[in-house]
Each structure stands twice: as structure tokens, then as C-alpha cells.
Amino acid sequence: MSSAIDGLKPPLVWKYFAELARIPRCSKHEAAAARFVLDTAKRLGLAARQDKAGNVVVKKPASAGRSRVKSICLQGHLDMVCEKNAGTTHDFSKDPIELVRRGDVMMANGTTLGADNGVAVATNLAIMEDKSLEHGPLEFLFTIDEETGLTGAHSLQPGFVESRTLLNLDSEEEGALYVGCAGGQDTVGTWKVEVEPAAATLVALEVTVSSLKGGHSGLEIDKGRGNALKILNRVLIALGDLGARLASLNGGNKRNAIPRECRALVFVPKAKVEAAQALIAEWHTIVRGELATVEPDLEVTAALVKKRGAVLKKKYQRQIAQVIAALPHGVTKMSADIPGLVETSTNVAVVTTQGKKVTLATSQRSSVASEIREIAQTVRTIFEMGGAEVDQGSGYPGWKPDMDSPILKRAIATYEKLYGKTPEVKAVHAGLECGIIGEKYPGIDMVSFGPTLEGVHSPDEKIYINTVPKFFEYLMAILKNVQ
């Protein structure tokens, strides 16, 4: 067990959090985590089942004298975003997450922490085990693949969850109750490119944009952080004026993460190598100046490499550069109804070069369904004008706030009684599973909350340790007070 959790409270929550850190659970690879939940339920003598998608539901009977209380479902997702810093040696398929305690925060050593949503999974497991708690009948829903498609929630079948009240434990700000979330849509453009051998008069140069903060494309999209793909594309367009030819472009890792790094292999005329290097150094200064406050570690670098190979024909190089330049990135509209809430945004997320195919993935979000369609159509149009084949998924629904929700009223009253102040009631510009769960189980009453996390979906992810006992105390008070 990691020494980083020594003395932390509640001990059972942190015990399970540390055990989860040892289990590989990248999105679409949560089988071992699901087995851990099922094995834990079996050890505790609790009924559990798993559906065809891989979701797990566990039931715990009411504590003494509480059997007539209505059943409540506590829900979180098993998977985590797997990101690491450049130079960090870590294999997410087998290596445990190394927990690092720094004052009042828990982080990982150069990787994402997995507190999103490992804290919910650990909390549920702790409640499953603790026989001293007072509560009515409970269901614990553990969904899979939330981060790369909300697959588990999409796959839920009627009757798998029987409760008509659900507490989603996937929010990231202690003292806030979330009652609404954005819906989303992915738009992917693909070019089947033609290539030609790089001329003997050209030399290879690897150009890299790195050390950006990245972050969640919903929660951090309004922070003004740099997008490595967009930055590198500006550099490549400038290099094109020196005769640079593009061989490959790769950057970003997840559609729901702002890209932190991007690299391109270009071939530059031998006579213009020094000019190219000077131009790249100039762009380093330019973008660091533009983003000095939010991206102090940003780097634009170049290195000569001994490589030969093919380059994209100029037509495709131009199309790809123009599309990346034209695509919007960031906030496109703020909510007129909820101060400070991003209503609509789009993220230029991942670019990959594989042989004669270049793929660019983007993600659109909005709390207004018609605006998702509008921004997705804008992105689609730009792709099509740039000669790309376009694929758009079915998307996922938002979660419309219900200010008359009984569980919301109970949650507010419980917080006021415990802490003498009213919690903030918010909507979030991220895709919580509540939108889909509400669609799957019409009429289910939901609210979302959690301890304070920062930097999720990036190696800067952290959980504020002092918010965990308060979150747990609050959750148990809600379960105790529900009639």
C-alpha cells in the first residue's frame, strides 16, 4: 500500500483509492477494475452483476431500521484518462500509478492521477464495506468508458438500475451541486493523401510544440490555454514560405483533452535550414509572449534528424494547414442565463499521420442541443471545404437542470444544516453521464457533487486531500436524511 495515504481520512476511501491506483484502467481497458469491484462485492457478501458492456451494479441492503427508505444509486465511472509527461517512463497497461503527496494535494508522478473518477469508485467501495453507516437500500453503479464515448452509460438497459434517485459522484468542486451538463458531438476529418519522395536537396527537421498545460476540454476550455496543434500549424504555415514539405503531423491524445504536445516532421531545403531554425526560434518567442501568463513552460523547438522518406503532395499539405487554421477552437458562446457558464465550445483535439492517411479529431459541446448541431455543422463544413472525408458520431445528450428536484432540495438542506451556508447550484460545461442516464431512465432524480479536483485529464491532475472527508461526511448525511 502506498505510504502517500498514511493517516488520511476517511481511511477506507483512501485505502481503496490506493488499491485502484495499482489497477490499469485506461478507457476501454477497465476489465481488471470491474473484476476488482465484483471480487470486493463477493468478499463482502453483496449481490452484484455485470452487463454485456461491462458496467457493474452492486446492491447493499439498508442498515437497521432503514429498510422502508427509498433506494438510492451512487454512481461513478471505472475508467481514467491516461496521460503522461514527455520523458515519463510509464506503461499504463501494467504499471501502477505512483501516488505523490504534496502538502494538501495528492498527485501522481508524471501521469494522470485517476481521481477522475477513482474517488467515486473508492468512495462506493468504502461504503460497501463499512457496516457502521446509516442508510437506506443502496445501489452502486460503476460504468465503463466514460472518458472516450460514455459507452457504459449509452449501453445501460432497462432494469439494470432500479433506484429512482441517483447521486453522481463525478463533479470536481466541493461545495457545489451540479444539476445540468453539456451534451456533445465528435467530428473527425480524414484525408487520404498522395505522397512523393522527399527531394535529395531537402533535409529533415522535427518541429515540436510541448510543455503546455492541456486539461479537460470542457472544464478548462475557458482558461485561454494554448492548443499545441493550432500553434504548430502556425509555425508550419510560416515554414511553408521557405519551401518546407510536410511528412507527418501527430499531436494530442484524447478528444476530450486540450492537446498539450504536437510534432511534425518536415523536409527543408538545405540552403534554408538556418533560416528555418531562426524562424522557429522566432515563433517560440511569439507564442510564449502571447501565452506567457497561462503557458509559462511552452516550448517550440526544432531538431535536425537523419531521415529520408515521403512528403505529402503540396495540395494535401495546403488543405490540412488551411483546415487547422480555419477551425475554431475554444469558447464560441457563453450562457446568457447562468453567469460564468460556457454554453458552447469546440476542441481541435488529435491529429495523426498513418501511412497515406491524416486524421484530425475534434469535439463540440453545448448545453443547448441546437447549438451542438450548429457548431458541429460549422466544423463539418470547414473539413469538407478542405477536401476531408467527415465522420460524425451520434453524440450524447445534455442534462437539463430541474430546480424543483427533490434530491436537490434535500442536498441543499443537508449542506446548510452541516456547514451553515448554502452550496452553489451549478451546471457544468462537461459531459456528465447524468444526461444519458436520464435519457435511459426517464424521470430519475439526480444531482452531482464531489471533492475538489484540478487539472484532470493532464499529468497536473490533483485532488485536494482536505475536501475528501468533507465530501464523504456530506454524502453520508444525505443518505441518512433521505426519507
Helices and strands as residue ranges (DSSP letters): G 3-5, H 11-21, H 31-44, E 47-50, E 56-60, E 72-77, E 99-102, E 105-108, H 115-129, E 138-143, H 151-154, E 165-168, E 176-181, E 183-192, E 195-197, E 202-210, H 228-240, E 245-251, E 262-269, G 270-272, H 273-290, E 299-305, E 310-312, H 314-326, E 330-334, E 342-354, E 357-366, H 369-385, E 389-392, H 406-419, E 424-428, H 434-440, E 445-448, E 453-454, E 462-464, H 467-481
